Amino acid sequence: TVIPLIKETGLTVVSDIDDTIKVTSVRDRKEMLRNTFLRKMQAVAGMPDLYRTWVDKLQHQNIHFHYLSASPWQLYETLHTFLVDSGFPLGSWDMKFFRVWDSSLKNLFQSPTDYKPHRLKLLFQRYPLRNFVLVGDSGELDPEIYASVAREFPKQVAAIYIRQVEGTDDAKRFQQAFAGLPRSKWKLFTDPADLSALDVSPSKP
C-alpha cells in the first residue's frame, strides 16, 4: 500500500463511495447487498473520467483525494481494487473500524450523521490551510452533512457537489439542507462532465 504525502496547502477532494462513485443502490436494500457482495463492483458512469480530469487540471494546486466511506475497514481491499480497476485516482481513506470481539463493534452501527461529520472535522483541523471540495450523493444524507460542516468551516469548504440519485428530486429538501450557504458553493449534478471545469484556488498561509 502506498501512503500519499499530503502537503499542508492545496486542494483536497473528499469523495463518498456508495452511489457517488460506485453503483450501490443504497435506497434498495436487496440491490445494495447484491451490488456489494454478489456482483462485480461498477463505477458510476463518468466519475473516473471526472476525477482524472481534475487531477490533470489541478496538479499545480497539490490536489489530493480522500475517500470517506461508512463501510467497515474489512472491505478496504475490495474497494481499493475497485478504485484501481476503474481508473480512479488513489488517495487516503476513512472507513469504519470495528472488531466483533470488543467494544469497537458499536462503531459498525454508528449513524452517518455522527460518523461523517466527525471524520470531516478531524480532516479540516489536521489541514487548516487546505481547501476542500466535498462530493457525495442524494441517496442518503450527504447534502445535510456536507452543508452542516460547511457552515462550521466556511473558509475551508470551497464547493459541495451532490450527485442526484433517481427518486431524490425534492427541491425543498435541498433548499433546506443548504440554507444559509451561497448558491455558488453547492451544485446538484447527474452528468459528471458538468463538473469538469473545477477551478479552486489553494488556501494560503
N, C-alpha and C positions, 0 to 999 in steps of 0.2 A: 504494500500500500504506500502511495506517495503522499506525504504530508505537505500541503501547499504552504508557502511562505506568504503571509498576508502583511502588506505594508500598512503603516499607520494611517496614511491618507489614500484616498481614491474612491472607488465605487464598488459596493457590494450588492449583488443581486441575490435577494433571498427568495428562493423558489419552493413553493409547496410541491408535493409529488402527485398524490391521487387526484385525478381529473383536472390537474393543471398541466402536467407534462406526461402523465401516464393514464391511459384509459382504464378506469376502475369501476365507475358507476356506483359510487358510494350511496346514492339515494335508493338503489335497488339492492337489498342485502344479498339475495341469491346471486345476482350478476357480479356483485362485488367479490364474493367468495370464489366464484368461478374465475374471474379475471385475476385474482390474487394467487390462487393455489392450483388451478387446473389448466389454465390457458397460458400460452406464451404471452409475456407482457408486451403491450403495444403502446407506442408513443402517440401522443395527441398530434394529429397531423399539423405540420408546420412549426411545431415548437422546437425541435432540434435545429432547424434552419434559422429560426429567430435567435436563439441563444448563440449560435455560431456567428451570426451576423453582428451581434453585439460585441462578441469577443474581437472580431476583426476590426470593427469601427472604434472600439474604445480601449484598445491595448494601452494607449498612452495615458489613460486615466486609471491604470492599475486595477482593471476590472477583475473581480473575484466572484465566484458563485458559491452560495451557501444553501444547501438543501435542508429544508426543515420539514420533518415528517413526524406524524403521530404514530407511525408504525414502530413496532419493537425492534431493538437493535439486532435481534436474531434474523431479520430479513435484510440486513445490510448487504451481505454478499450478493444476494439475488438482485437487489435494487442497483447495486454498483455495476453488476454485469449488464443489467438493462440499460443503464446510462451509457456505458461504453459501446454496447452493440447498437444503440440508437443514434450515437453521434453527439450526445450532449457533452458540454464542457465538464471536466472534472472539477471538484471543489471540496469544501468541507461539509460536514454533516451534523445535524442534530436529530437524534432518534430517541425514543423512549427506552430507558434502561429498566429492566426488571429480571428477577430470577424467581422461579416458582417456589424456592425453598426458604425465602426470607421475606422481610417486611417490604422489600422493593417491589413485590408483586402488585401492590396497590397502585404503582405508577402506571400499570397497563390500563387501568380503568380511569385514569385522570382525564377530566374533561378537556377538550381542546381549548376552551375559554380560559383554563388555568395553565395548561402546558405551554401553548404557543406564545402568549404574551410574556410569560416568564423567560422563555428562551430568547425572545427578541430583545427584551430589555437587557439581559446579560450581554448580548451581542453589541447593542448600542453603547453600553457602558464600557465594554472592552475596547471598542474602536470609536471614540468620541469624535475623531477628525475625519471619519469616512462618511460619505453619503450612501443611502440605501434605497434601492428600488425593490418593492415588495410585490411578488407575483403570486396570485392564488386563483381560486375559482369560487363560483357562487353556489356550489353544491352543498357546502357546509357553512361555516361561519367566518371564512376568511375576510369578507368585506367588513364585518363588525370588529373583528380582532385587529386587522391592519389599521382601520380608522382610529381605533382606540389608542394604539401605540403612537400613531402619527400625531394625535393631539398632544400626547405627552412628550414626544420628541420631534417637534415640528421642523427644527433646523436640520435634522439628520435624514428624515424621510423625504426623499426627493420626488418619488412618484409611487403610486399604487396602481397595479394593473390586475383586473379581475376577469378571468375567462368566464363567460356567461354560459353555464350549463343549461341544456334544454330543460324547459319547465320551470326556470327560475327567472322569469321576466317581470317580476313585481317591481315596478318603478318606485313605488312608495317605500319599499324596503331599502333600496339603495339611497334614496334621498335621506331617510332616517339614519342609515348607517354612517353616511359621510357628512352628516350635518356639521356645519362649522368649519369644514375643510374647504380650501379654494377648489373650485371646479376644475382648475387646470392641474391639480395634483392627483386626480384619480380618473381612471378610464375603464369602461367595460369593453370587452372585445370578444369576437367569435373567430375572426381571422387573424392569426398571429402576425401576418405580414403587415397589418395596420400599425404594428409597434416597431417596425424595423428602424425607424428614424430616431430612436432613443439617443438623446444627447444631454448628458448631465455633467455639469462642471464639478470637478472634485472639490471636496472640502479643503479649506486652508487652515493652517495653524493659527 
